[in-house]
Every structure is written in structure tokens, then in C-alpha cells.
Amino acid sequence: MIGNLPQNNDDGGSGISTNAVKALAFTLPAGNNYSLENAILRLGNYDPGDVPVVQIRNDVGGSNPGSTVLASFTNPTGLGAAISNYTFTPTSPFTFAAGTKYWLYVTSTSGSFNWRSSNPSITPTGIATSSGARVSNNSGGSFSNSSVLNSFRINATEITGPVASTPEPSAIAALSLFGLGLLGVKGRRNKG
């Protein structure tokens, strides 16, 4: 759905800890909704005892992520110093709504690790549009702009099918007349 993997290099990154938060925004286009499959983050120094917090959060119309957690993820086991792509799976189903802005929010409840990035950063691409990067050094109390676009990918499946819409007035009139016609036929049969 959106991402900047594979990376060009691992020459940049953001330190993530219990105080350090990184949030990347993305906006879905109008059209169909998408069902979340997983999120892949490129991490280094992620030890087995570290406890990342990876979430999809709402947007409140400003430049910072909202406080509502829309989706949480199960953590893969850390591999230590090795830089690797880690797949985080959602703890429950989640649907991204078309035309809506979301935040990929990453922090830690225990330990620290590095969320890698290419240097210079690669702008994420996909069906969704990259909409900003913010960083906090006080556990999300306040945020500032970040020029680092960390390496990630969010995978999701498009939900296709009939789109609910308001029927045209002429269609409503035609269906009403058809229904009245059926009532008339039924009435004639009962009289015979």
C-alpha cells in the first residue's frame, strides 16, 4: 500500500526508546478501502528483550499523530545487532478507509533500537501518499518535524465490490412502479 523498501542503504535512522517516538503519516486516495495485512520495519540493534510498540493511529487534522490507537501489532523476535526487515502482524483485523490520513507510530515500552533509513531518505510510494514525518523525544508529549523517512512498508489488500451509493430518483420511481404493478397482479389472482 505504501513504503520505501527496499532501501538504498542503511546509512541513516532514528533511535527509538521509551522516550523517543517516530511517526510517519500517509493518506489513502478516494475509492476503495484496504484491509491491513502487516507492517515491515527495517530495524537494527533490536535485541530479544526490547519491546517495540508499533501502531496505526488516527489523524486529528493537525501536523501530529492522534492519540487513538486504531491497530496494534504483534512483535517479531529481535535478532540483536543485525539490521533486518521485521514483519509486524496486526493483533486484530483493521480496515483503512479511503480518503483518510493515518500515522504509523513507533516507540518502545522497554529497551531501545534503531529504525533504519536510507541516506538521503527515500520518499515512500504506493497507493497511499506520504504525508509527513514527526519525532518526539518526550514520549509523544510534543513533536517536531523530521527529515528522516525511515525504511518501512505497509501491506494491505484492496477491498473491492459494489460500492454503496444513493440511487438515482428515476431508479426509485421505476422500482416503485414495478412494485405497485406486482401488487396489482397479485390482487387480480386472488379475485379469480
C-alpha positions as CSV (number, residue, x, y, z in Angstrom):
1,M,0.0,0.0,0.0
2,I,2.9,2.4,0.9
3,G,6.6,2.0,1.6
4,N,10.2,2.8,0.7
5,L,11.7,-0.7,0.8
6,P,14.0,-1.9,-0.5
7,Q,16.2,0.7,0.9
8,N,19.3,2.1,-0.9
9,N,21.5,1.8,2.2
10,D,21.3,1.8,5.9
11,D,23.3,5.0,6.5
12,G,20.5,6.8,8.4
13,G,18.0,6.1,11.1
14,S,16.1,7.2,14.2
15,G,16.8,6.0,17.7
16,I,13.6,4.5,19.3
17,S,13.2,4.2,23.0
18,T,10.7,4.7,25.8
19,N,11.2,8.4,25.3
20,A,11.8,8.5,21.6
21,V,8.8,8.2,19.2
22,K,8.8,8.4,15.4
23,A,5.6,8.8,13.4
24,L,5.1,8.7,9.6
25,A,1.9,9.9,8.1
26,F,0.2,8.6,4.9
27,T,-3.1,9.4,3.2
28,L,-5.2,6.9,1.2
29,P,-6.8,8.1,-2.0
30,A,-10.6,8.2,-2.7
31,G,-12.0,4.9,-3.9
32,N,-11.9,1.6,-2.2
33,N,-10.9,0.7,1.4
34,Y,-7.9,-1.5,2.2
35,S,-7.6,-4.4,4.7
36,L,-4.3,-4.3,6.7
37,E,-2.0,-7.3,6.2
38,N,1.2,-6.3,8.1
39,A,3.9,-3.7,8.5
40,I,7.5,-4.3,7.7
41,L,10.1,-2.1,9.5
42,R,13.9,-2.2,8.9
43,L,15.5,-2.3,12.4
44,G,18.9,-2.6,13.8
45,N,20.1,-3.3,17.4
46,Y,16.7,-4.9,18.1
47,D,17.5,-7.3,21.0
48,P,15.2,-10.1,22.1
49,G,14.4,-8.2,25.3
50,D,13.4,-5.0,23.5
51,V,9.6,-4.3,23.3
52,P,8.7,-2.2,20.3
53,V,5.3,-0.5,20.1
54,V,4.1,-0.3,16.5
55,Q,0.7,1.2,15.9
56,I,-1.6,2.7,13.4
57,R,-3.0,5.9,14.8
58,N,-5.7,8.4,13.8
59,D,-5.1,11.9,12.5
60,V,-6.7,14.9,14.2
61,G,-6.3,17.4,11.4
62,G,-3.0,18.9,12.6
63,S,0.6,18.1,12.0
64,N,0.9,15.5,14.8
65,P,-0.5,11.9,15.2
66,G,-3.7,11.5,17.2
67,S,-3.9,9.6,20.4
68,T,-6.4,7.0,19.3
69,V,-4.8,3.6,18.5
70,L,-6.6,2.1,15.6
71,A,-4.4,-1.0,15.1
72,S,-1.7,-2.7,17.2
73,F,0.9,-5.3,16.1
74,T,2.5,-8.4,17.4
75,N,6.2,-8.1,17.7
76,P,8.6,-10.4,16.0
77,T,11.7,-11.6,18.0
78,G,14.7,-9.3,17.8
79,L,17.9,-10.6,16.2
80,G,20.3,-8.3,18.1
81,A,22.8,-6.0,16.2
82,A,21.9,-7.3,12.8
83,I,20.0,-4.9,10.5
84,S,17.0,-6.8,9.2
85,N,13.4,-6.3,7.9
86,Y,11.0,-7.3,10.6
87,T,7.4,-8.1,9.9
88,F,4.8,-6.9,12.4
89,T,1.4,-8.6,12.2
90,P,-1.8,-6.9,13.4
91,T,-3.4,-8.2,16.6
92,S,-6.8,-7.9,15.0
93,P,-8.3,-7.1,11.6
94,F,-8.3,-3.4,10.6
95,T,-9.7,-1.6,7.5
96,F,-8.1,1.6,6.2
97,A,-10.9,4.0,5.0
98,A,-10.5,5.6,1.6
99,G,-9.6,9.3,1.6
100,T,-8.3,9.1,5.2
101,K,-5.0,10.1,6.8
102,Y,-3.2,7.7,9.2
103,W,0.0,7.6,11.2
104,L,2.5,4.7,11.6
105,Y,3.6,5.3,15.2
106,V,6.7,3.6,16.6
107,T,8.1,3.7,20.1
108,S,9.2,1.2,22.8
109,T,8.0,0.2,26.3
110,S,11.3,-1.5,27.1
111,G,14.8,-1.2,25.6
112,S,15.8,0.7,22.5
113,F,16.6,0.0,18.9
114,N,17.3,1.9,15.7
115,W,14.7,2.3,12.9
116,R,16.9,2.4,9.9
117,S,16.6,4.7,6.8
118,S,18.5,5.4,3.6
119,N,20.6,8.5,3.4
120,P,19.3,10.5,1.7
121,S,15.9,9.4,2.7
122,I,13.6,7.7,0.1
123,T,10.1,9.1,-0.1
124,P,7.5,6.3,0.4
125,T,5.4,5.4,-2.6
126,G,2.4,3.3,-3.3
127,I,-1.4,3.7,-3.5
128,A,-1.2,5.9,-0.4
129,T,0.7,9.2,-0.3
130,S,3.4,10.1,2.2
131,S,2.1,13.0,4.3
132,G,4.8,13.9,6.8
133,A,7.3,12.7,9.4
134,R,7.4,13.7,13.1
135,V,9.6,12.9,16.0
136,S,9.2,13.2,19.8
137,N,11.8,13.0,22.5
138,N,9.4,13.2,25.4
139,S,7.2,10.1,24.9
140,G,4.9,11.8,22.5
141,G,4.2,14.8,24.7
142,S,5.3,17.1,21.8
143,F,6.5,16.6,18.2
144,S,8.7,18.3,15.7
145,N,9.4,17.9,12.0
146,S,11.8,15.2,10.9
147,S,13.6,15.0,7.6
148,V,14.3,11.2,8.1
149,L,11.9,8.9,6.3
150,N,12.5,5.6,7.9
151,S,12.5,2.3,5.9
152,F,9.1,0.6,6.1
153,R,6.3,-0.9,4.1
154,I,2.6,-1.3,5.0
155,N,1.0,-4.2,3.1
156,A,-2.8,-4.1,2.6
157,T,-5.4,-5.7,0.3
158,E,-7.9,-3.6,-1.6
159,I,-11.5,-4.3,-0.7
160,T,-13.4,-4.4,-4.0
161,G,-17.0,-5.0,-4.8
162,P,-20.2,-3.0,-5.2
163,V,-19.9,0.5,-3.7
164,A,-22.9,1.6,-1.7
165,S,-24.4,4.7,-3.3
166,T,-27.6,6.7,-3.3
167,P,-30.0,5.5,-6.0
168,E,-31.0,8.0,-8.7
169,P,-34.5,9.3,-8.3
170,S,-35.6,7.8,-11.6
171,A,-34.5,4.4,-10.4
172,I,-36.5,4.8,-7.2
173,A,-39.6,5.8,-9.3
174,A,-39.2,2.8,-11.6
175,L,-38.8,0.3,-8.7
176,S,-41.9,1.8,-7.0
177,L,-44.0,1.4,-10.2
178,F,-42.7,-2.1,-10.6
179,G,-43.7,-2.9,-7.0
180,L,-47.2,-1.4,-7.5
181,G,-47.6,-3.5,-10.7
182,L,-46.7,-6.7,-8.8
183,L,-49.3,-5.8,-6.1
184,G,-51.9,-5.3,-8.9
185,V,-51.1,-8.7,-10.4
186,K,-51.4,-10.4,-7.0
187,G,-54.7,-8.7,-6.4
188,R,-56.2,-10.0,-9.6
189,R,-55.1,-13.6,-8.9
190,N,-56.9,-13.5,-5.5
191,K,-60.2,-12.4,-7.0
192,G,-60.4,-15.4,-9.5
